[in-house]
Amino acid sequence: MSNLNKFDEFLKKIDLQKYRSKYRSIKLVEMDLPKDIQAIKLLYKIYWSEKEFIDFDNFLKRYIKEYKINIDNFRAKIGMCEVCFYKGLPARIYRTWASLITQIHAGYVAESVFGSGTINMSEDLDHHGADFQVTYKGNIINYQVKKKSFSREIRQAKKSGKIIHGEFIDIKYEVPIDEIFNNPKTKKGELRLPYKRFVDNKELKRLANGFIVFTAEAFLPKKREIDKQSK
């Protein structure tokens, strides 16, 4: 089974509604987190480098274990009570997790298009403006995943600047609310605009549990363009 197929199966098993219900209303830890307790590095390490596809609960346990000292130092520095902080931190980390695994999935989709060994993904690239980088037939393409949503549940991490080499391409995904899919038609029997816009976009698909992910169509046009130029 390919890495992409394994990641697809992993995403399909996630109880997205459980996490949404649990964390949606918790907004206690909303300040900027210092780099030494950000979850980005660990996310890339587990889901991309190690290819260990664990659910959020197990990711959170590993995150707390590996970053415990730095987390406690930060909590003491900002003067937030331990109960409040550790109630808010999982919700904050969940939003980062949900956003990053979507990006990482896109990296696996791109790998299935451009080929094994063509994708680079890391915390350093992320902080410099590229969610993942493709090197294909002498071309460097830096993909940035941009999210548009009707809700504010999954937040896009800020990028600090662009890396030097390569072309930048934005790929955009939209997360309509579940009601749009549960009730896609208006009272007049017409398809609701957000639903129609989504189903017409062949670059995206929605899994049964609500995850929105990219398809190969998000990357095939660029591959065809490079293939044509290299002939």
C-alpha positions in Angstrom: 0.0 0.0 0.0 1.4 3.4 -0.9 2.0 6.2 1.6 -0.9 8.1 0.2 -3.3 5.2 0.5 -2.2 4.6 4.1 -2.7 8.3 4.9 -6.1 8.2 3.3 -7.1 5.2 5.5 -5.8 7.0 8.5 -7.8 10.2 7.8 -11.0 8.2 7.2 -10.8 6.7 10.7 -10.5 10.0 12.5 -13.6 10.9 14.6 -13.6 14.5 13.4 -17.0 15.3 15.0 -15.7 14.2 18.4 -12.8 16.6 18.3 -14.8 19.4 16.9 -17.4 19.1 19.7 -14.7 18.8 22.3 -12.5 21.7 21.3 -14.5 24.2 19.2 -15.6 26.4 22.1 -12.3 26.4 24.0 -10.3 29.5 23.3 -8.1 29.9 26.4 -4.6 29.6 24.9 -4.7 32.0 21.9 -1.5 33.9 22.4 1.5 33.4 20.1 3.5 30.3 21.2 7.3 30.4 21.2 9.0 28.2 18.7 10.2 25.7 21.3 6.6 24.6 22.1 5.1 24.9 18.7 3.8 21.5 17.4 4.8 22.0 13.8 8.2 20.3 14.0 6.8 17.2 15.8 3.9 17.0 13.3 6.3 16.8 10.3 8.5 14.4 12.2 5.7 11.9 13.0 3.5 12.1 10.0 6.1 12.8 7.3 9.5 11.6 8.4 8.5 8.7 10.6 5.2 8.0 8.8 3.5 7.0 12.0 -0.2 7.8 11.5 -1.5 8.3 15.0 -4.8 10.0 16.0 -4.8 13.3 17.8 -5.1 11.9 21.3 -1.9 9.9 20.9 -0.2 12.8 19.2 -1.1 15.1 22.1 0.3 12.6 24.6 3.6 12.5 22.7 3.6 16.3 22.3 3.1 16.9 26.0 5.7 14.3 26.9 8.4 15.7 24.6 7.8 19.4 25.3 6.7 19.3 28.9 9.6 21.3 30.4 9.3 24.1 27.8 5.5 24.1 28.1 5.6 24.6 31.8 8.3 27.3 31.5 6.1 29.2 29.1 3.0 28.8 31.3 4.9 30.1 34.3 6.3 33.0 32.2 2.8 34.2 31.1 1.3 33.7 34.6 -1.7 31.6 33.5 -3.0 29.1 36.0 -2.2 25.5 35.4 -5.8 24.3 35.1 -6.8 27.0 32.6 -3.6 26.5 30.5 -3.8 22.8 30.3 -7.5 23.0 29.4 -6.8 25.5 26.6 -3.6 24.0 25.2 -5.1 20.8 23.7 -7.6 22.9 21.8 -4.9 25.1 20.5 -2.7 22.2 19.4 -5.7 20.4 17.9 -6.3 23.3 15.5 -2.7 23.2 14.4 -2.9 19.4 14.1 -6.0 19.5 11.9 -4.5 22.2 9.6 -1.1 20.5 9.3 -2.3 17.0 8.6 -4.3 18.5 5.7 -1.1 20.0 4.4 0.8 16.8 4.9 -1.8 14.8 3.1 -1.4 17.2 0.2 2.3 16.4 0.2 1.5 12.7 -0.1 -0.9 13.5 -3.0 1.9 15.5 -4.7 4.3 12.7 -4.2 1.9 10.3 -5.9 1.9 12.7 -8.9 5.5 13.8 -9.2 7.1 10.6 -7.9 9.0 9.2 -4.9 11.7 11.4 -3.6 10.4 14.6 -5.2 8.8 16.1 -2.0 10.5 18.0 0.8 8.6 19.0 3.9 9.9 20.5 7.1 9.5 23.0 9.8 12.1 25.2 8.2 10.3 25.3 4.9 7.1 26.0 6.7 8.5 29.0 8.5 9.9 30.3 5.2 6.6 30.2 3.3 6.4 26.7 1.8 4.2 24.0 3.1 6.1 21.5 1.0 8.5 21.7 -1.9 8.6 19.7 -5.1 11.8 19.1 -7.1 10.9 17.7 -10.5 13.0 17.6 -13.6 15.2 20.5 -12.4 12.2 22.6 -11.4 11.5 23.7 -7.8 7.9 24.3 -6.9 6.9 25.6 -3.4 3.3 24.9 -2.6 1.4 26.9 -0.1 -1.9 25.5 1.2 -4.4 28.3 1.6 -7.7 27.7 3.5 -11.0 29.4 2.9 -13.7 28.5 5.3 -17.2 29.5 6.6 -16.0 28.7 10.1 -12.8 29.7 12.1 -12.2 26.3 13.5 -9.0 25.4 11.6 -6.6 28.3 11.4 -3.9 28.8 8.8 -0.5 29.2 10.4 1.2 32.5 9.5 4.2 32.3 7.2 7.2 34.5 8.0 8.7 34.9 4.6 9.6 33.2 1.3 12.5 31.0 0.7 15.0 32.0 -2.1 14.6 29.4 -4.8 11.7 28.1 -6.9 8.3 29.0 -8.0 5.5 29.6 -5.5 2.0 28.1 -6.1 -1.0 28.5 -3.9 -3.5 25.7 -3.7 -6.7 26.6 -2.0 -9.3 24.5 -0.1 -12.7 25.4 1.2 -14.4 23.8 4.2 -18.2 24.4 3.9 -20.1 23.7 7.0 -21.5 20.1 7.4 -25.1 21.4 6.9 -24.2 22.2 3.3 -23.6 18.6 2.6 -26.4 17.3 4.7 -28.9 19.6 3.0 -27.4 20.6 -0.4 -30.5 22.1 -1.9 -32.5 25.2 -1.3 -36.3 25.2 -0.7 -36.6 25.8 -4.5 -34.7 22.6 -5.2 -31.6 24.3 -6.4 -28.1 23.4 -5.3 -26.7 25.7 -2.7 -23.9 27.8 -4.1 -21.2 26.6 -1.6 -22.1 22.9 -2.3 -22.1 23.5 -6.1 -18.8 25.3 -5.9 -17.3 22.5 -3.9 -18.5 19.6 -6.1 -17.4 21.4 -9.2 -13.9 21.7 -7.9 -12.1 18.5 -9.0 -9.0 19.4 -6.9 -10.8 18.6 -3.7 -12.8 15.8 -2.2 -14.7 15.3 1.1 -14.2 12.1 3.1 -17.2 10.6 4.9 -16.1 11.9 8.2 -15.9 15.5 6.9 -12.2 15.9 6.1 -11.5 18.0 3.0 -8.5 16.8 1.1 -6.7 17.6 -2.2 -6.8 15.2 -5.2 -4.2 14.7 -7.8 -5.9 17.3 -10.0 -4.4 20.0 -7.8 -0.9 19.0 -9.1 -1.4 17.3 -12.5 -1.6 20.5 -14.5 1.9 21.6 -13.3 3.4 18.2 -13.9 2.0 18.2 -17.5 3.4 21.7 -18.0 6.9 20.6 -16.9 6.7 17.4 -18.9 5.8 19.3 -22.0 8.6 21.8 -21.6 11.2 19.0 -21.0 10.4 17.2 -24.2 
